[in-house]
Amino acid sequence: MASKNWLPRKVQDLVVLMKIWLVILGDAAKCALFGWDAAECAAVISLITEFLDALEAYELDDSSRNLLLKDEALEAARASMQDFANSSVRFNKKMGEADRQDLGVHTRDPHNTPRPKPTDYVDFDLSVNAHSHEVTGKYRIEGSTSRGKGAYHGVEIRYWILPLDAPPPESARTEGWHSVADTASPWKHTFDNASEIGKRLYVAMCWENNATDTEDDKGPWSAIESVIIP
């Protein structure tokens, strides 16, 4: 079975790999050598490029809208790379192991033991900056006196912006949350959209490992905390 987790989770590492994909999939000679379909290569290139553009836009203006566009483009690009790796790389007899490794697709080690499912809760504190409309979430392992993630890869952060008179989300698993990953405390986000100011921000966090990417493999969700966006 193909590994689901060969793509880097850290955005900066994924961007490096994506740029390598753009070069290799854009090389007509390699496409012909490996028997790749030109239209499929072009589709993957397009989705990767859309994510890189969305990431650049978010880095210039970290608004909620740009964050949502970036996250949606990221999921689409990751899915296209996974599909292409499974259909055209992993079992392609025209490619050698070195060719696969150039694309980050490695032979799975049958003796590799995945990290265990996280068992700790995330303890976090929210604070706001009224001048910049920035919300900061300092997180740590529950019960720990130091701010850090221990052996965990990072946290998944789910946030939801609702009017002050709206009922809070029932749980962190309810449909409707925005989701982001963070690997170094504190998490910070600027809510500079005028429609967001004065509304209540709900936040929940859980630990996750590099080898876990499904709901059942995440750690337990924290209690839902909230602040008013200044």
N, C-alpha and C positions, 0 to 999 in steps of 0.2 A: 504494500500500500504506500502511495506517495505521501511524503510528509506534508502537513499543512503549514508548517512553521519555518520553511526555509528562507522566506523573505525577512529581511531585517525589520525589527520592531521600531528601532530608533529612526526617526525621520531623516537625520543627517546621513546615516548609513544607507538608508533606502534610496535617498537622492543620488548618492554616489553610484549605487548599482543601477539605478534607472538610467543615468547618463551613459553607462556602459552599454545597456540595452539599446539605447538610441543609436549608438555608433554601430553595433553589431547587426541589429535588425535593419538598419538603413544602408548596409553594405550589400549591394546587388550581387556581388560575386559570392559572398557567403550564403546569401539566400539561395542562390542557384546550387551551390555546393551541398548544402544541407537539405535541399528539396523543399524549402519553405514556400508557402503560398504568399505571393507579394501583397495581396489584399489583406490577409490576416496580419502580416507584419505591419502594414500601414495602419491598421486599426489599433494595434497595440501602441505603436508610436504616437498616434493621435491622443489616446487616453493618458499616456505618460506625460505628454507635452501639456495637456490640459491641467493635469495636477501640478506640474512644476510652475505653470503660469498662475494657478490659484494660490499656491504656496507663496510665491513672490508677492502677490497682491495682499495676502494676509500679513506677511512680514512688514509690509509698508503701512498697512492699516488693519490692526487686529480687532476689527469690529465683529460683532456676532454674525452678521451676514457673510462676511468674508470667511469666518471660521466654518460656517455651515457649508459654503461652497467648496472650501478646501477639503473638509472631511468627506464630502460626497465624491469629489474628484479622486481622493485617495483610495476610497473603497473601490471605485470603478477601475482605477489603474492597477491596484493589487489583484483584483479578480481577473483582469485580462492577462496579467503576467502569470498568474497561477494556471489559467486555462491553457495559455500558450506553452508553458513549461510541460504540462501534462500531455498535450496533444502533439507537440512538435519537437520537444527537447529530450525529455526524460528517457524515452524508449526509441529515440531516433538512431538507427544503426549507422547512419552516415556521419554521426558525430562521435568524437572520442571523448574520454572523460575530461580531458583538459578543456575541450570546447564547452562542455556542460559547466565546468567550474568557472569559466570566464563569465557565464551568465548567472553564477551564484547557485546553480542547481547541482548539489552534491549527492553522491550515492549515500543513501541512508545507512548509518551504522546500526546493525541489528543489536549491538551490545550497548548502545547508548541508552542510558536510563533517564527518562524525562524527570524534570523537577516535580516534586510532589505538589499537590493542590495546597494553596495557602490556607492556613487555619486561623491566623490572627485577624483581628479587626483593625480597621484604620481609625485612629484618633486624630481629629483635625479641628482647627480653629479658623474661623472666617473673620476677616477685618476688611474695612472699606476705606478708600481715600476719596473724600468728597470733591476734591479739586480735579482729579483725573478720571473719576468714575471707575476706578480700578478696584477689583475685589481680589484679595489674597487669601489663599488657603494653605496654612502651614500644617503638614501632616506627619505622622509618625506611627510606629507600631503601638497599639494600645498597651498601656502599662510600661512603656519604655520612657526613660528620662531624657533620651537624646533624640534629636530630630533626624530621622534617617529611615531607610527602607530595609535595613538588614540584608538578608539574602534574597529578597524579592526583587523582581525586575522593575516594578513600578506600581502605579495605581491606575485604575480606571476611574475617571471622574464623570459623574452624570449630573447635569444641571438643567434646571427648568425655570423659566421666567413666567410668572403669573401675576394677574392683577391682585391688589391687596385684598379684595373681597372674594377672591376665588378660593375654593377648597384646596388644601395641599395635596400633592400626589399621594396615593395610597401606599405605595412602596417603591423601592428602587427598580423593581422589575416591571412596573407599569409602562405601557407603551406611551411614548411621547417625549422621553428624555433626549437631550443632546449628550453625546458621549465623546470624551477625549482621553488620551493617555498622557501620563506625566511620569518622568523618571527621576526628578530631583526636586525635593521640597524647597521653597514653596511653589504652589501653582498660582499663577497670576493671569487675570484676564481683564481687559478694559471693555466696559459696556458703554459705548459712546453713541449708540443709536438713541435718538430723542424719544422713541416710543418705549424704550426700556427703562428710562430714568424714572425712579419713584415706584417701580414695581418690585415684587418680592422675588428674590433668587433662592431657589431650593437646590441643595447640593448633597450628594451621597457619594461615598468612595468605597472601593474594595481593592485589595491587593491582587496582583496578577503576576505570573511568571512568564518568562520568554517562551516557554514551551506550552503555554495554555492560551487558547483562543476561543473557547466556548463558555457559555454561561455556567455550565456544570463544573467547569474546571477553575473558576475564579474563587477567590476567598469570600467569606461572608460579607454582606453589605453592612456598612455602618448605619447608624441612625441618620435620618435626614435632618440637616441643619439648614437654617435660612437667615438671610439678611436682606435689608431693603437697599436696592441699588441707588446710590446717592446722585 
